[in-house]
Amino acid sequence: MSSSSINLSSLLKVAGDDIIRAYRTKYFTTGIIEASGDFLSNKNAINWVNAENFQHFVVEWLQVPTPCTPQIIESSTSASALPLRQYKRQRGSSTSSEHPVVIANKRLRRVSRSPPPITWVTPNKSTGTPAKKHARYSKHQAMSDAGWIQITHQQWVKQLVELTEIPTTWPIPMEGESIGYILDLTNSAFKFIDSNGNPLSMAAIIKNKCVDGWGDGSGGTKDAGPVVFPLGKIKTQRAIHYEHYSDDFKTFEEIHNAQMANNAAEADSVIGVAAAVAFRTCKFNDGKCKGQPIIQTFERMTVFGKDQFIGCSARQLAEDKHAHIFFSIPLHVSQSTLNDIFTTQGSTSRDTEKYTGPCYYTVPPTVGLKQEKCPHVHFENGKLLNGLITRHQCPAQIIIYTPIDPSIRKAVVITTPGLPHNHPPYALQKLTFEATELYVEAIEAVGLLGSTVGQIDRAPTTKALLASQKATDSKATSSLTQHRVKQRILSGMKQKQYPEGKDIAGVKHMYENIELKRPVQERYIQSMHSELCNDSNDQIDVVVTMLPDLAELVHNVTSTQHDTTYKRVFGAFNEWEIVIWHPYLCRRVAIGRIYCNRETRQAYRLIWTEWFKAIERVTNKSIKFKALHKEGKHAIFMVDGSAPQMQGLGDFLLTQNDPLVSRIATKDPQIIVQYCSRICNIHCQRGVEPLKAVCSHEDYNRIVHFQYITTQEKMDEFTAWCLGHEQPKVRDWWRNKLAYPWYIPALCRHFSKVPSADWDLGPTNTNLNEQSHQATNRATGVHIPLAEAIDSAFEYDKQISRELQLASENCILTNHRNTLTHRFISNNHRTSLCIERVDTADRIRKEVTNIEIKLAAALEEKKIAIENVNQLRTEKKQVASGKKINLKTSGRGFPTPAVAISTEKENFPFPSLSLPSSSYHPTSAEPFYASLPPELEPPPSSYNVHLSYLQQSRLYTNSEPVFPSATCPPNLRSNQ
């Protein structure tokens, strides 16, 4: 039959996609199929299929002996508690298969180089037991009649279970049972791709999720694989894996809890803590050192009070002690106990019985034989031992049939009966493809540049992603609880982005392989320059970065601010930032960033030179300085006062100076820099602040205000005053300033060579730089490697550029309250608040000082009063001769009358009664008599009182008469 008589279109439609795919796989290699794209697709088959060959292929395909077709029934068994369906062969049923398949070999534990032989035989019709048949047809018919399901031409199973999720363990059937699993991930939410974006094979996906993976193996061969009937007539691979009877995780939980108890016991005794640091392994000579850990003595005691350390017995005196074992004894480890361990193996120590029991430490399959020693403390017969890991061979296995075409997300897994694991199932510590894919999405949502694991975990997008449908399988993502696993994913992504590293070598790779291939107007890294240091063999590296549209702004400003920030870049490099005030859009803009690993005069000369060259190359015109070129707008470079920076600027300006144009004939870089530079007055004040601790308030104020001196005579007077100051710090500070001829002109307006108008219009500080540093740090992070710092700054600068462009296009400023007037008002408000806070603090300080003075005076008076009281008590004892005298009675049982001493009291009843003057001081044995008017009767002699008693007696009120009524005259009686 000729090809013209074949209706190819109808034949393709009847054959279906599966036969077309199988035909394509037979005649074309995978590489040709992938390279051809959509040309060799099923939809385009009419244009590439040979009609005659395809007809013969269809005839042969449909005449292949058909396998038994499973029918879905209720499931009575489960695999790892996953949703499944059970298949069972129905007698006499037959159908055509849908997909061909292939096989790969993989072992979890190394049992032997070849897998154990597996023999599948036909069952006997009468007894149901396998019995060999001679004819191929009779064998197939016998297996079908016995209810077996055909997997390949040589392999049959009694049950076929369908799974839609990958188990972490595959249950092993008992002896005499036979179970197969068909895994379908077609509708999985995960992509299952590798780091290059290529689809993973089903064998790799299954083995990755299995917690019992161990040993070597392969994915099989793609050249010749069996036809797997449940998958269809596609090429497959065959792999071997190892499993156990059932998923009994409770046993592992018991082992894990016992291991945690061992951890607690080690930290619960002195011998346990000391033994944990005793065994060290020497890594010298790639771990081939034969030395043993020994106790050695320092020449002097450490700051932790230890005079010994753990060293290596094989170290020679000429070798560095850090090359071998060098373990400093921690502060909380007993040195005497450690010495006992090294001398007697801890035989004289106590509390060793808790370390003599069985060890519950197990090595998961993900670690395998890479770990040889047990990290826990073990004692046997009272002596410390270094425990070794014992290997136990595991015989369990499974067989995996996976399609060669990785885009087909199906596989058949056969468990080998009667060969269970000899260990419990482990926790899913290994990183699965699902967990990796989930965390990669979380990283991409946050952004890779400058990100850390902590930032990613705290991000709202990560929380939402982990709560999504893709993260519902807790076993698939359980490994993400380990910080180390997440850090490995993040580091892998950064390593892929920076294959040559993230230091200067990685930046150089980015510049040569990415930036130089772009047009100049699209580059961010504009130049890289290296030069040997003049003072050493080190190399100065300078990296100039800027966006061309931002660099263009430098031609429209009168000043630029330059400052170095040390916080953003980790390592030897620092960032030198150029900032301007955009006069049209009224906002701060960082127009360039330069990274350098040195801060010398030579390094800054390179920085200034490379920056000006980059400006000219990017904008097609150079910066014009008013002082040198007598044209342009740029007048002032605002810097922080760094000497190398100013000297480097002077060296560069000499190369730009034409005396015929500028009329500046000097060749001294420290002179020419005075024509176009200013120093930040805030940085100047910061340098003066340390003098506040050693100077009086008046001297400090004079030093602070020196920058406002107006005449040379006053400056000379200030110089003489500083150099003659009693404080050495003041003298040294001013000598340092006089060493640089440009310092006073760049700081003091009346000594500057900058025109007065340009000086007044220029900035007084580098606050724009400081604000830009903080904004950049917030946007990109801090302490990040050089390559990441450059890339993150690139993204931030692009954002600023877009904002400026939108502000110009939409006529909407980012901050419309940022005009000159608004800034003056805001600055004045901030200044007023600052002054108010200072005044309030000063007022409070003065009030507290006054209170402290009064309190000190009161305490001093109290001290004097206490001393007087003590003195009077001493005098009282001396007068009384140590006897106890009753001062309330006269000695005869009558109360002693009280006579008022002062007549100035309002309630004194006898205004005419006068007492002796204060100059009169009678002795204690000398009585005295009160002076009474003549008309009064003299008091009885029994009422004679002494002065000493009067001073101690109490005053009587008006209701208590001084004299008895019988002897008192009527005019002295009270209430009469």
Secondary structure, 3 states (H helix, E strand, C coil): CCHHHCCHHHHHHHHCHHHHHHHHHHHCCHHHHHHHHHHHCCCCHHHHCCHHHHHHHHHHHHCCCCCCCEEEECCCCCCCCCCEEEEEECCCCCCCCCCCEEECCECCCCCCCCCCCCCCCCECCCCCCECCCCCHHHHHHHHHHCCCEECCCCCEECEEEEECCCCCCCECCCCCCCEEEEEECCCCCCCCECCCCCECCHHHHHHHHCCCCCCCECCCCCCCCCCECCCECCEEEEEEECCECCCCHHHHHHHHHHHHHHHHHHCCCHHHHHHHCCCCCCCHHHHCCCCCEEEEECCCCCCCCCCEEEEECCCCCCCCCCCCCCEECCCCCCHHHHHHHHHHCCCCCCCCHHHCCCCCCCCCCCCHHHCCECCCCEEECCEEECCECCCCCCCCCEEEEEECCCCCCEEEEEECCCCCCCCCCCCCCCCCHHHHHHHHHHHHHHCCCCCCHHHHHHCHHHHHHHCCHHHCCHHHHHHHHCHHHHHHHHHHHHHHHCCCCCCHHHHHHHHHHCHHHCCHHHCCEEEEEEEECCCCCCEEEEEEECCHHHHHHHHHCCEEEEEEECCCECCCCEEEEEEEEECCCCEEEEEEEEEECCCCHHHHHHHHHHHHHHHHHHHCCCCCEHHHHCCCCECEEEECCCHHHHHHHHHHHHHHCCHHHHCCCCCCHHHHHHHCEEECHHHHHHHHHHHHHCCCHHHHHHHHHHHHCCCHHHHHHHHHHHHCCCCHHHHHHHHHHHCCCCHHHHHCHHHCCCCHHHHHHCCCCCHHHHHHHHHHHHHHCCCECHHHHHHHHHHHHHHHHHHHHHHHHHCCCCCCCCCHHHHHHHHHHHHHHHHHHHHHHHHHHHHHHHHHHHHHHHHHHHHHHHHHHHHHHHHHHHHHCCCCCCCCECCCCCECCCCCCCCCCCCCCCCCCECCCCCCCCCCCCCECCECCCCCCCCCHHHCECHHHHCCCCCCCCCCCCCCCCCCCHHHCCCC
